[in-house]
Amino acid sequence: MSQIKTRRGLNIRLQGAAICEIIMQDKSPEIFAIHPSDFQGLISKPAIQPGDKIQRGEAVCFDKNNPEIRLVSPVSGILTDIVRGEKRKILQYLITPDGTNAAVKLQAPEENCSSEDAWEFLSVSGFAPYIMQRPYGVIAIPGTISDDIFISFFDTAPLAPDYEFIFGETGATILKGLKLLNKITRGKIHAAFKQGSRLAEEFKSLSFIELHYVSGPHPAGNTGTVINKVRPINKGDLIFTIQPSDVYALGKTIETGEYYSQRIIALTGSEAQRPAYYSTIQGASLKNILSNNVASENVRVISGNVLTGSICGETPFLSMTHSQVTVIPEGKKFEMLGWIMPGFSKFSNSRTYFSWLFTKKQYRIDTNLKGGVRNYVMTGEYEKVCPLDIYPQHLIKSIIVKDIDKMEQLGIYEVIEEDLALCEFVCTSKTEVQAILREGLDMMRKEMN
């Protein structure tokens, strides 16, 4: 066991945390959607066509470059439509459930199975796309063996769900998933928990799992922060990561022999009238959960947290990869004398407003940028909220000028978008740090391959 304590970071104190010990059942959603864009590095190719019937756990699409990577249906029903965008890029697969929830039967591998057998099950069951690799933050290539696997059971993002509450009594099921994942690494499984975690107690005696107790402001609980403190990534290293909800779902799939698509999600945000935990299904329409549950009309629904989540469209759906939905107000385009007002109700990290005097106050923050894009200047703000052993602003500048050598030297192998999301939040220049970083990661991946 190790202790990981970070001081640099920032907790954004938002209103609307989900109330624990309340789980509401989502009524049967009318439609489901699979968004290929939720899976970084996936080039989607349909496995079935509109009008075809499909069972839960049956492939809807696969990756053009790696057919072993398949996205499977969370319910049984009919593929209603394939929504395409520019250049016929596939945006959504829409599935209408038939109410039977019939599932494809799966044969779980033996406990002493080989890595090839483990990858075969992960591919057939549809869990291969949920295993991400670092560097680059893309889907892991089936058949590869990682140096280590990292999982964080402690999410420090704004209004993040409490995994202790969600998975508190499911250690045996999670262990089944961890044992299978252990087949695809030559190292150990590193699991991060918050201080005093009861869930961690169930894994203390296992030799293939190394526990880490994390404390500090966000992004202390990010997988990238744990990796940086435990095993920094160098060129040529290969690390796998996976979300706790997917580990549990994998264990449940092994137990039942059917693809497990149920999820417990946290509905959060100042505009949610009943912020609570809801039991629903991957890719489900959020219509039922949000109906008569939003405080105002002019809101933004985000699948995920406010820093890294994806904006939902007119018909909001839960992402296949998220365990949180956040509802916040849209910002005003113009605020009269906004820069000169004392701002007691406005959150600020730089003491721009007098709200810094209230250290425990929670805020109703909207989407207003509080200014436009400006010249990119060195302010030192990034380093205050980034606990990683890198120079984040220098790294972003090297990506902007496309300096491959500098990007390597400044630690691009260490990070993905979520690791620098706070840098974007505090950026004085309003620079889209996460988008620039993704361009740099894709550039490096192309260059190295």
PATI-534645 format. One line per 5 residues: their letters; for each residue x, y, z of N, C-alpha, C. Coordinates in steps of 0.02 Angstrom, whole numbers, plus 50000, padded with zeros to 5 digits. Layout:
! residues N
A	X/Y/Z/X/Y/Z/X/Y/Z  ...
This chain:
! residues 449
MSQIK	50042/49940/50000/50000/50000/50000/50044/50062/50000  50021/50113/49966/50057/50176/49965/50009/50234/49976  50035/50289/50001/49996/50350/50012/50015/50400/49958  49965/50427/49923/49976/50477/49872/49940/50541/49894  49980/50591/49911/49951/50655/49934/49972/50710/49885
TRRGL	49924/50747/49861/49939/50802/49815/49913/50867/49845  49948/50921/49832/49928/50987/49855/49905/51031/49798  49936/51023/49741/49915/51064/49684/49852/51036/49653  49806/51079/49637/49742/51059/49609/49689/51109/49627  49626/51092/49614/49571/51138/49627/49506/51100/49632
NIRLQ	49471/51109/49687/49403/51082/49694/49353/51136/49675  49316/51124/49621/49265/51172/49599/49201/51156/49637  49182/51200/49682/49127/51187/49727/49060/51204/49695  49031/51155/49662/48967/51165/49628/48909/51142/49672  48852/51174/49662/48790/51152/49694/48763/51090/49658
GAAIC	48726/51049/49694/48690/50994/49661/48723/50927/49665  48756/50911/49720/48786/50844/49728/48730/50792/49737  48740/50732/49709/48690/50679/49715/48686/50657/49788  48625/50648/49811/48614/50626/49880/48623/50551/49885  48668/50530/49928/48681/50458/49936/48621/50424/49970
EIIMQ	48620/50359/49963/48568/50317/49993/48500/50327/49960  48499/50359/49902/48438/50365/49864/48452/50341/49793  48423/50285/49774/48430/50260/49706/48361/50256/49675  48350/50294/49622/48286/50294/49588/48290/50252/49525  48240/50214/49511/48238/50170/49453/48214/50209/49392
DKSPE	48254/50211/49340/48232/50243/49278/48180/50199/49244  48123/50229/49228/48072/50191/49192/48099/50171/49124  48070/50121/49095/48096/50093/49032/48107/50147/48980  48170/50162/48963/48184/50213/48912/48156/50192/48844  48133/50240/48805/48101/50226/48741/48151/50213/48686
IFAIH	48212/50239/48693/48262/50232/48640/48332/50236/48670  48379/50205/48636/48449/50203/48658/48494/50227/48601  48552/50253/48618/48599/50276/48567/48670/50255/48585  48706/50233/48535/48778/50219/48542/48815/50271/48502  48860/50308/48535/48899/50360/48501/48971/50335/48493
PSDFQ	48992/50319/48433/49062/50297/48422/49114/50348/48446  49095/50413/48447/49143/50464/48467/49161/50459/48541  49122/50422/48580/49139/50411/48651/49202/50369/48660  49222/50335/48607/49278/50288/48610/49335/50315/48567  49385/50343/48600/49440/50376/48565/49479/50326/48523
GLISK	49488/50342/48459/49527/50300/48414/49485/50251/48375  49419/50249/48387/49375/50201/48352/49351/50230/48285  49361/50193/48232/49332/50210/48167/49275/50161/48154  49214/50184/48162/49156/50139/48166/49135/50114/48097  49119/50050/48095/49091/50018/48035/49032/49975/48057
PAIQP	48972/49984/48029/48913/49947/48052/48920/49872/48043  48895/49836/48094/48892/49763/48090/48822/49741/48068  48772/49784/48078/48703/49771/48057/48676/49834/48024  48617/49829/47993/48587/49884/47957/48520/49903/47989  48497/49965/47977/48432/49986/48004/48376/49936/47986
GDKIQ	48335/49920/48035/48282/49872/48026/48298/49802/48052  48363/49789/48063/48384/49723/48088/48370/49717/48162  48351/49657/48182/48341/49642/48253/48409/49628/48286  48413/49643/48350/48476/49634/48385/48463/49613/48457  48507/49573/48485/48502/49553/48554/48552/49592/48597
RGEAV	48539/49594/48662/48586/49624/48708/48653/49587/48705  48706/49624/48695/48772/49593/48690/48792/49575/48619  48749/49588/48571/48766/49574/48501/48798/49636/48470  48847/49625/48426/48886/49680/48397/48843/49726/48355  48847/49791/48368/48814/49842/48327/48863/49868/48275
CFDKN	48925/49876/48294/48977/49900/48248/49045/49875/48273  49095/49885/48231/49163/49865/48249/49212/49917/48221  49273/49913/48245/49324/49960/48222/49351/49939/48154  49356/49985/48110/49377/49971/48041/49448/49942/48040  49492/49967/48084/49561/49944/48083/49573/49882/48126
NPEIR	49532/49873/48178/49537/49815/48222/49468/49785/48233  49447/49740/48191/49379/49711/48196/49366/49676/48263  49419/49660/48301/49408/49629/48366/49377/49677/48416  49382/49742/48402/49351/49793/48445/49279/49803/48422  49232/49783/48463/49163/49785/48444/49122/49823/48497
LVSPV	49075/49863/48475/49027/49894/48520/48963/49853/48516  48938/49832/48574/48880/49788/48576/48819/49826/48601  48761/49799/48586/48698/49831/48605/48685/49823/48680  48663/49876/48714/48646/49871/48785/48577/49840/48798  48536/49834/48745/48469/49805/48752/48454/49763/48689
SGILT	48400/49725/48693/48376/49690/48633/48322/49733/48600  48320/49732/48534/48272/49773/48499/48287/49776/48425  48274/49834/48395/48284/49845/48324/48328/49905/48313  48378/49899/48270/48419/49957/48251/48376/50003/48209  48354/50059/48238/48307/50104/48205/48340/50146/48151
DIVRG	48399/50172/48166/48430/50219/48119/48505/50224/48133  48542/50241/48081/48613/50258/48087/48619/50331/48067  48633/50375/48116/48637/50447/48103/48708/50464/48082  48712/50498/48025/48777/50517/47998/48785/50592/47995  48847/50615/47997/48863/50686/47994/48901/50702/47931
EKRKI	48947/50750/47936/48987/50770/47878/49031/50712/47854  49037/50708/47789/49076/50655/47756/49053/50586/47777  48988/50581/47792/48955/50519/47810/48984/50486/47873  49014/50528/47915/49039/50503/47979/48981/50481/48022  48986/50422/48052/48932/50395/48093/48933/50429/48161
LQYLI	48876/50461/48179/48870/50496/48242/48834/50454/48295  48782/50418/48274/48741/50380/48321/48714/50317/48289  48707/50266/48331/48667/50207/48314/48607/50208/48361  48547/50215/48334/48487/50220/48374/48452/50152/48377  48437/50130/48438/48406/50064/48449/48341/50072/48487
TPDGT	48287/50043/48461/48223/50043/48495/48214/49975/48530  48206/49975/48597/48201/49911/48633/48136/49875/48619  48137/49808/48624/48077/49769/48612/48045/49744/48677  48076/49760/48733/48047/49742/48798/48066/49673/48824  48095/49631/48782/48113/49563/48804/48181/49561/48837
NAAVK	48226/49606/48815/48295/49609/48842/48332/49542/48834  48317/49506/48780/48351/49443/48767/48425/49456/48754  48467/49410/48778/48540/49421/48775/48576/49363/48742  48633/49379/48712/48677/49328/48684/48710/49291/48742  48714/49226/48739/48746/49186/48791/48821/49184/48781
LQAPE	48858/49195/48835/48931/49198/48832/48961/49143/48877  49017/49116/48855/49053/49066/48894/49111/49099/48929  49106/49104/48995/49160/49136/49033/49223/49095/49031  49282/49127/49027/49345/49089/49026/49362/49061/49094  49405/49010/49095/49427/48981/49158/49473/49029/49195
ENCSS	49480/49019/49261/49523/49063/49301/49596/49059/49280  49617/49001/49255/49687/48992/49235/49696/49000/49159  49652/49038/49128/49654/49047/49055/49716/49088/49035  49733/49085/48972/49790/49122/48945/49769/49193/48928  49818/49235/48912/49803/49304/48892/49763/49306/48827
EDAWE	49777/49257/48782/49739/49254/48720/49665/49239/48733  49652/49193/48779/49583/49178/48797/49549/49237/48830  49586/49273/48872/49558/49332/48906/49539/49385/48855  49584/49398/48807/49569/49448/48755/49510/49425/48711  49506/49361/48698/49451/49335/48658/49384/49349/48692
FLSVS	49381/49337/48758/49319/49350/48794/49304/49425/48796  49355/49466/48808/49345/49538/48810/49319/49564/48743  49343/49535/48688/49320/49555/48622/49249/49533/48609  49235/49468/48620/49168/49440/48606/49115/49472/48651  49132/49485/48714/49083/49512/48761/49071/49587/48752
GFAPY	49115/49620/48715/49107/49692/48702/49143/49737/48751  49188/49710/48792/49223/49752/48841/49291/49777/48817  49314/49754/48760/49379/49776/48735/49382/49852/48725  49328/49885/48700/49333/49958/48690/49340/49999/48754  49325/49968/48811/49327/50006/48874/49396/50004/48906
IMQRP	49442/49966/48877/49511/49964/48902/49552/50014/48862  49574/50066/48895/49612/50119/48862/49686/50110/48875  49726/50132/48829/49799/50127/48837/49830/50196/48842  49883/50199/48880/49926/50258/48882/49996/50235/48863  50031/50275/48824/50014/50343/48803/49959/50345/48750
YGVIA	49938/50406/48734/49890/50426/48682/49818/50424/48704  49798/50386/48755/49729/50386/48778/49681/50361/48726  49696/50304/48694/49653/50273/48644/49637/50202/48665  49592/50170/48628/49573/50101/48643/49634/50055/48636  49644/50012/48685/49699/49965/48682/49690/49916/48625
IPGTI	49745/49896/48594/49742/49849/48538/49736/49778/48566  49682/49742/48549/49673/49674/48575/49734/49630/48560  49754/49590/48609/49811/49546/48601/49874/49573/48632  49877/49638/48645/49937/49667/48675/49937/49655/48751  49997/49655/48779/50006/49645/48851/50035/49708/48881
SDDIF	50003/49734/48933/50025/49797/48962/50078/49786/49015  50114/49840/49032/50162/49837/49086/50127/49837/49154  50071/49874/49158/50030/49878/49219/49960/49900/49200  49913/49891/49246/49845/49915/49237/49828/49960/49296  49799/50018/49282/49780/50066/49334/49705/50078/49334
ISFFD	49675/50077/49393/49603/50089/49402/49595/50135/49462  49557/50189/49454/49545/50234/49510/49472/50228/49533  49464/50206/49596/49398/50201/49626/49382/50265/49666  49417/50318/49652/49407/50381/49688/49406/50438/49637  49346/50461/49621/49338/50514/49571/49332/50581/49608
TAPLA	49378/50627/49594/49379/50692/49628/49351/50748/49584  49325/50732/49525/49297/50782/49480/49237/50816/49512  49217/50875/49488/49160/50910/49517/49096/50867/49518  49067/50859/49577/49003/50823/49588/49008/50750/49567  49067/50721/49567/49077/50653/49543/49039/50603/49586
PDYEF	49019/50546/49558/48984/50495/49598/49030/50464/49650  49000/50441/49704/49038/50409/49758/49040/50334/49744  49098/50309/49723/49104/50238/49707/49098/50194/49769  49114/50221/49827/49105/50183/49888/49031/50166/49898  48988/50213/49882/48916/50202/49888/48890/50154/49834
IFGET	48914/50164/49772/48889/50124/49716/48913/50051/49721  48977/50041/49739/49007/49974/49736/49023/49945/49805  48996/49975/49858/49016/49957/49926/49010/49883/49943  48960/49849/49915/48947/49779/49933/48960/49731/49874  48998/49753/49826/49007/49713/49765/49079/49691/49754
GATIL	49118/49687/49807/49189/49670/49800/49201/49604/49766  49159/49554/49779/49169/49487/49749/49160/49490/49674  49110/49528/49651/49098/49535/49579/49154/49573/49546  49176/49627/49577/49232/49667/49549/49295/49623/49544  49305/49581/49593/49365/49538/49594/49366/49491/49533
KGLKL	49308/49467/49512/49306/49424/49452/49330/49462/49391  49310/49525/49385/49335/49566/49330/49409/49579/49334  49434/49592/49395/49505/49606/49405/49548/49545/49389  49524/49486/49406/49562/49425/49392/49570/49414/49317  49517/49429/49279/49523/49422/49206/49570/49475/49178
LNKIT	49566/49537/49202/49610/49589/49178/49683/49574/49195  49695/49538/49249/49763/49521/49268/49797/49477/49216  49757/49445/49174/49786/49401/49121/49817/49441/49065  49800/49506/49060/49825/49545/49002/49878/49595/49024  49911/49583/49080/49966/49625/49101/50022/49582/49129
RGKIH	50083/49605/49117/50141/49569/49145/50160/49598/49213  50128/49652/49232/50142/49683/49296/50086/49672/49345  50066/49725/49380/50013/49721/49430/49954/49764/49411  49899/49754/49447/49841/49798/49442/49847/49848/49500  49851/49912/49484/49857/49964/49534/49787/49995/49543
AAFKQ	49761/49990/49604/49694/50015/49619/49700/50072/49669  49671/50130/49651/49673/50189/49694/49607/50199/49730  49610/50214/49794/49550/50225/49835/49560/50287/49878  49504/50313/49903/49510/50369/49949/49528/50343/50018  49554/50387/50059/49574/50368/50127/49515/50339/50165
GSRLA	49527/50283/50199/49474/50251/50238/49424/50211/50199  49440/50194/50137/49394/50156/50094/49379/50087/50123  49315/50070/50128/49295/50003/50149/49304/49953/50093  49293/49976/50031/49299/49932/49973/49370/49906/49966  49419/49948/49982/49489/49928/49975/49508/49870/50020
EEFKS	49473/49865/50077/49489/49812/50125/49482/49743/50094  49437/49736/50044/49424/49670/50014/49481/49647/49969  49526/49693/49950/49579/49676/49903/49648/49677/49935  49652/49687/50001/49717/49695/50034/49761/49633/50029  49731/49575/50032/49770/49513/50036/49789/49484/49968
LSFIE	49772/49518/49914/49784/49491/49847/49852/49516/49821  49894/49469/49801/49962/49487/49781/49966/49523/49715  49917/49511/49670/49921/49542/49604/49890/49612/49602  49864/49635/49659/49835/49702/49663/49876/49744/49711  49896/49803/49689/49932/49850/49732/49885/49909/49747
LHYVS	49875/49922/49811/49828/49975/49832/49864/50041/49843  49828/50095/49826/49854/50162/49837/49798/50204/49867  49814/50239/49921/49765/50283/49953/49780/50355/49933  49730/50388/49907/49739/50454/49875/49704/50508/49916  49736/50565/49922/49706/50623/49954/49731/50686/49920
GPHPA	49690/50739/49922/49708/50802/49891/49653/50827/49846  49660/50888/49821/49609/50917/49777/49611/50886/49708  49557/50896/49670/49556/50871/49602/49614/50902/49563  49650/50863/49522/49637/50796/49496/49672/50739/49532  49673/50740/49599/49708/50688/49637/49683/50619/49620
GNTGT	49617/50612/49607/49589/50546/49593/49593/50524/49521  49619/50567/49477/49626/50547/49407/49676/50490/49400  49663/50445/49353/49709/50390/49341/49778/50417/49322  49779/50470/49283/49843/50499/49262/49885/50524/49320  49853/50552/49371/49889/50575/49430/49920/50516/49467
VINKV	49882/50463/49475/49907/50403/49510/49966/50373/49471  49958/50368/49405/50013/50341/49364/50075/50383/49372  50068/50449/49370/50125/50494/49374/50163/50486/49440  50126/50473/49494/50157/50467/49560/50185/50397/49573  50157/50346/49540/50176/50277/49553/50225/50251/49500
RPINK	50208/50263/49437/50248/50234/49382/50246/50281/49322  50285/50334/49321/50283/50381/49264/50296/50345/49198  50260/50367/49147/50263/50334/49081/50321/50362/49040  50362/50318/49014/50416/50337/48969/50400/50311/48899  50439/50333/48851/50431/50310/48783/50440/50235/48779
GDLIF	50393/50201/48747/50396/50129/48741/50355/50092/48794  50332/50126/48846/50291/50095/48898/50220/50086/48873  50184/50039/48903/50114/50027/48886/50075/50015/48950  50029/50060/48965/49987/50056/49024/49914/50052/49003  49876/50007/49035/49804/50003/49023/49767/50036/49080
TIQPS	49710/50067/49064/49666/50095/49115/49594/50074/49099  49552/50072/49150/49482/50055/49140/49442/50085/49197  49379/50103/49184/49336/50134/49234/49308/50082/49283  49298/50101/49346/49270/50053/49396/49204/50023/49375  49159/50062/49345/49093/50036/49325/49101/49982/49273
DVYAL	49152/49987/49230/49163/49936/49178/49194/49873/49208  49235/49881/49260/49262/49822/49294/49206/49783/49327  49161/49819/49360/49103/49785/49392/49060/49752/49339  49046/49787/49284/49005/49758/49231/49038/49696/49201  49104/49697/49195/49141/49639/49170/49133/49580/49218
GKTIE	49140/49593/49282/49131/49539/49331/49061/49512/49331  49011/49556/49323/48941/49534/49320/48928/49493/49257  48960/49512/49202/48952/49474/49140/48982/49404/49148  49039/49399/49181/49069/49333/49194/49023/49290/49237  48991/49321/49287/48946/49285/49332/48883/49259/49297
TGEYY	48853/49302/49255/48788/49286/49226/48793/49253/49157  48849/49263/49122/48855/49237/49054/48817/49279/49003  48798/49340/49023/48763/49386/48979/48792/49456/48988  48794/49494/48933/48822/49562/48937/48782/49603/48986  48817/49634/49033/48785/49674/49086/48788/49747/49067
SQRII	48730/49778/49057/48727/49847/49034/48696/49895/49085  48675/49868/49142/48646/49911/49194/48700/49958/49223  48681/50019/49238/48727/50067/49268/48690/50107/49322  48726/50122/49376/48701/50170/49425/48738/50235/49412  48700/50287/49397/48730/50352/49379/48708/50405/49430
ALTGS	48748/50457/49434/48732/50514/49478/48706/50571/49435  48644/50592/49448/48618/50652/49417/48636/50711/49462  48675/50758/49436/48703/50812/49477/48693/50879/49443  48712/50932/49478/48709/50999/49451/48657/51042/49485  48668/51108/49483/48624/51155/49517/48554/51156/49487
EAQRP	48546/51137/49424/48481/51140/49391/48442/51074/49397  48470/51025/49428/48434/50962/49440/48394/50969/49505  48328/50962/49499/48285/50971/49558/48292/50913/49607  48305/50853/49582/48315/50795/49626/48382/50763/49609  48437/50794/49630/48502/50763/49618/48509/50699/49659
AYYST	48516/50644/49626/48516/50579/49661/48549/50527/49617  48551/50466/49641/48577/50410/49602/48519/50374/49568  48529/50359/49504/48477/50327/49464/48504/50262/49435  48463/50211/49435/48479/50148/49402/48451/50149/49332  48496/50145/49283/48474/50148/49213/48517/50101/49171
IQGAS	48520/50113/49106/48556/50069/49060/48601/50111/49015  48658/50084/48996/48704/50119/48951/48667/50145/48889  48685/50205/48869/48657/50233/48808/48584/50252/48811  48553/50250/48870/48481/50263/48875/48466/50336/48863  48407/50349/48836/48382/50417/48832/48371/50444/48903
LKNIL	48390/50507/48913/48384/50537/48979/48317/50573/48988  48271/50563/48940/48207/50597/48942/48169/50584/49006  48165/50521/49027/48127/50504/49087/48159/50533/49150  48225/50530/49155/48260/50554/49214/48255/50630/49220  48257/50666/49163/48256/50739/49164/48186/50768/49164
SNNVA	48136/50727/49148/48067/50752/49145/48044/50778/49213  48022/50841/49214/47999/50874/49277/48053/50872/49331  48115/50871/49309/48170/50866/49356/48224/50919/49344  48207/50969/49302/48254/51022/49285/48224/51089/49307  48264/51128/49343/48239/51189/49375/48222/51245/49326
SENVR	48255/51247/49269/48244/51301/49220/48249/51273/49150  48230/51313/49101/48229/51291/49031/48297/51299/48998  48331/51354/49012/48394/51369/48977/48452/51335/49013  48460/51270/49001/48511/51231/49036/48554/51193/48986  48611/51170/49010/48654/51127/48971/48659/51059/49006
VISGN	48641/51007/48969/48645/50939/48996/48710/50908/48972  48749/50884/49019/48815/50856/49004/48818/50784/49027  48836/50739/48983/48848/50670/49002/48920/50666/49027  48928/50659/49093/48994/50662/49123/48998/50722/49169  49059/50742/49186/49067/50801/49229/49078/50864/49188
VLTGS	49078/50921/49222/49079/50985/49186/49146/50998/49152  49199/50964/49173/49265/50976/49145/49279/50935/49082  49257/50872/49081/49276/50827/49026/49216/50794/48993  49155/50806/49017/49097/50773/48989/49080/50797/48919  49033/50762/48887/49010/50780/48820/48942/50813/48823
ICGET	48933/50866/48784/48870/50903/48784/48817/50862/48748  48760/50853/48781/48705/50816/48751/48666/50862/48703  48639/50834/48650/48601/50873/48602/48530/50883/48625  48486/50895/48575/48416/50907/48590/48384/50845/48622  48406/50786/48600/48383/50724/48631/48442/50696/48671
PFLSM	48444/50709/48737/48502/50688/48776/48504/50613/48789  48563/50584/48782/48575/50513/48797/48632/50507/48846  48631/50454/48886/48687/50438/48929/48742/50406/48888  48802/50431/48894/48858/50401/48859/48870/50330/48883  48895/50288/48839/48912/50219/48858/48968/50216/48908
THSQV	49005/50270/48917/49065/50270/48958/49060/50312/49022  49002/50342/49035/48996/50388/49091/48952/50360/49147  48965/50383/49208/48925/50364/49266/48896/50427/49300  48892/50481/49262/48869/50545/49289/48836/50586/49235  48783/50622/49254/48751/50671/49211/48747/50736/49250
TVIPE	48768/50792/49219/48769/50856/49253/48725/50906/49216  48685/50943/49253/48640/50994/49224/48657/51061/49255  48682/51108/49213/48701/51174/49237/48668/51226/49192  48662/51288/49216/48630/51340/49175/48676/51364/49118  48645/51381/49062/48682/51413/49008/48699/51484/49030
GKKFE	48757/51508/49009/48778/51575/49028/48749/51629/48984  48745/51689/49011/48724/51746/48972/48780/51766/48924  48760/51789/48865/48810/51809/48816/48845/51874/48837  48808/51915/48875/48838/51979/48894/48815/51997/48964  48862/52019/49006/48846/52041/49073/48869/52113/49081
MLGWI	48822/52157/49096/48839/52228/49105/48885/52238/49164  48943/52266/49152/48993/52280/49204/49012/52218/49244  49010/52160/49211/49026/52098/49246/49095/52097/49276  49142/52131/49245/49211/52129/49268/49223/52173/49329  49177/52221/49342/49188/52268/49396/49146/52253/49458
MPGFS	49099/52208/49452/49055/52190/49508/49094/52149/49560  49074/52153/49623/49111/52115/49675/49108/52040/49667  49053/52013/49638/49050/51941/49621/49049/51895/49681  49009/51911/49731/49006/51867/49790/48977/51799/49774  48938/51794/49720/48907/51730/49702/48942/51696/49644
KFSNS	49002/51721/49625/49038/51693/49569/49103/51660/49593  49113/51598/49571/49172/51561/49591/49233/51588/49553  49288/51595/49588/49350/51618/49556/49410/51586/49590  49457/51563/49550/49518/51533/49577/49573/51585/49586  49565/51643/49554/49620/51693/49553/49604/51755/49594
RTYFS	49554/51752/49638/49534/51809/49680/49511/51868/49639  49485/51855/49579/49456/51909/49538/49395/51937/49573  49357/51893/49605/49297/51914/49641/49308/51905/49716  49266/51937/49755/49272/51933/49828/49246/51866/49855  49222/51823/49811/49197/51758/49833/49253/51715/49863
WLFTK	49316/51733/49852/49372/51694/49880/49371/51696/49957  49333/51743/49985/49329/51748/50057/49287/51691/50087  49244/51661/50045/49199/51609/50070/49226/51540/50047  49265/51510/50090/49303/51450/50070/49261/51386/50066  49201/51386/50093/49160/51327/50092/49095/51336/50053
KQYRI	49085/51393/50025/49023/51407/49989/49020/51366/49924  48959/51342/49907/48948/51307/49844/48914/51355/49795  48930/51346/49731/48911/51396/49682/48867/51367/49626  48824/51410/49600/48784/51394/49540/48820/51425/49481  48865/51386/49451/48908/51412/49398/48876/51397/49330
DTNLK	48876/51447/49286/48848/51437/49219/48905/51426/49169  48887/51426/49104/48936/51409/49052/48971/51470/49022  48960/51528/49051/48990/51589/49025/49066/51586/49032  49102/51603/48978/49175/51601/48978/49206/51660/49015  49166/51711/49030/49192/51772/49063/49248/51804/49023
GGVRN	49236/51813/48958/49286/51844/48916/49298/51804/48853  49335/51833/48806/49349/51799/48743/49420/51773/48738  49435/51741/48682/49502/51715/48671/49553/51771/48667  49609/51763/48701/49660/51815/48702/49728/51786/48685  49778/51828/48683/49846/51805/48670/49867/51755/48724
YVMTG	49904/51704/48702/49926/51651/48747/49988/51673/48784  49981/51689/48847/50037/51716/48886/50053/51670/48944  50114/51673/48969/50136/51632/49025/50112/51665/49090  50070/51630/49127/50042/51658/49188/50059/51619/49250  50079/51556/49242/50093/51514/49300/50031/51484/49332
EYEKV	49972/51497/49303/49909/51471/49330/49904/51396/49320  49929/51370/49264/49923/51298/49250/49958/51257/49304  50018/51279/49322/50059/51240/49369/50025/51235/49438  49984/51283/49456/49951/51283/49521/49898/51229/49527  49870/51208/49470/49816/51159/49472/49835/51093/49440
CPLDI	49898/51085/49422/49922/51023/49390/49974/50989/49435  49956/50934/49468/50003/50900/49513/50054/50856/49478  50049/50849/49412/50095/50806/49375/50163/50839/49369  50215/50798/49363/50283/50823/49359/50301/50842/49288  50263/50891/49262/50274/50915/49194/50264/50991/49194
YPQHL	50280/51023/49137/50266/51094/49127/50208/51099/49077  50146/51103/49101/50088/51097/49056/50083/51152/49003  50097/51214/49021/50090/51268/48972/50144/51264/48918  50204/51245/48937/50258/51235/48887/50239/51178/48840  50209/51125/48868/50188/51069/48827/50136/51090/48775
IKSII	50086/51129/48796/50034/51152/48750/50064/51196/48696  50111/51238/48714/50144/51281/48664/50182/51240/48613  50215/51187/48636/50252/51144/48589/50205/51108/48541  50144/51092/48564/50095/51060/48520/50070/51110/48468  50059/51172/48489/50035/51224/48443/50084/51234/48386
VKDID	50149/51232/48401/50199/51242/48348/50221/51177/48316  50189/51120/48338/50202/51054/48309/50275/51033/48314  50304/51044/48373/50374/51025/48386/50373/50956/48419  50383/50903/48379/50378/50834/48404/50429/50821/48459  50491/50843/48449/50544/50830/48498/50528/50862/48565
KMEQL	50505/50925/48563/50488/50960/48624/50429/50927/48659  50380/50904/48620/50322/50870/48649/50344/50808/48688  50391/50771/48660/50418/50712/48696/50454/50733/48760  50496/50783/48755/50536/50804/48812/50493/50833/48868  50436/50863/48850/50394/50896/48899/50339/50851/48927
GIYEV	50339/50787/48908/50296/50739/48942/50229/50725/48912  50223/50727/48846/50158/50714/48815/50135/50642/48825  50182/50596/48837/50163/50526/48849/50127/50518/48916  50134/50567/48960/50107/50563/49028/50032/50581/49032  50006/50618/48983/49942/50650/48993/49891/50632/48939
IEEDL	49828/50639/48959/49772/50641/48912/49729/50701/48932  49673/50711/48898/49634/50772/48907/49614/50786/48979  49590/50735/49015/49565/50746/49083/49618/50771/49130  49682/50755/49116/49736/50776/49160/49749/50851/49158  49732/50883/49103/49743/50955/49096/49677/50994/49091
ALCEF	49621/50962/49109/49556/50995/49105/49553/51056/49150  49582/51052/49210/49582/51109/49255/49623/51167/49227  49676/51151/49189/49715/51204/49158/49672/51245/49110  49628/51211/49075/49582/51246/49030/49533/51288/49070  49511/51263/49127/49462/51299/49168/49491/51365/49194
VCTSK	49554/51364/49216/49584/51424/49246/49620/51468/49195  49622/51447/49132/49662/51482/49081/49638/51554/49071  49683/51601/49082/49667/51672/49072/49654/51687/48998  49687/51650/48954/49681/51663/48882/49623/51627/48850  49584/51588/48889/49527/51550/48864/49548/51501/48809
TEVQA	49606/51472/48816/49632/51425/48767/49600/51356/48775  49581/51325/48721/49550/51258/48723/49605/51206/48731  49628/51199/48792/49686/51157/48808/49673/51084/48789  49614/51058/48806/49600/50987/48794/49599/50971/48719  49569/51014/48679/49567/51003/48607/49637/51005/48577
ILREG	49678/51052/48599/49748/51056/48575/49787/50995/48595  49778/50972/48657/49813/50912/48680/49794/50851/48639  49730/50844/48622/49708/50787/48581/49741/50790/48512  49747/50849/48484/49782/50856/48419/49854/50833/48426  49886/50852/48481/49955/50831/48492/49962/50756/48502
LDMMR	49916/50726/48540/49919/50654/48550/49909/50616/48485  49861/50639/48444/49850/50607/48379/49910/50615/48333  49942/50674/48338/50001/50687/48298/50058/50639/48318  50069/50632/48383/50122/50588/48408/50108/50515/48389  50046/50495/48396/50027/50426/48381/50041/50411/48307
KEMN	50024/50458/48264/50036/50448/48193/50110/50447/48177  50147/50490/48211/50219/50496/48199/50255/50432/48223  50235/50406/48282/50269/50349/48310/50250/50283/48273  50193/50282/48241/50171/50222/48206/50193/50222/48133
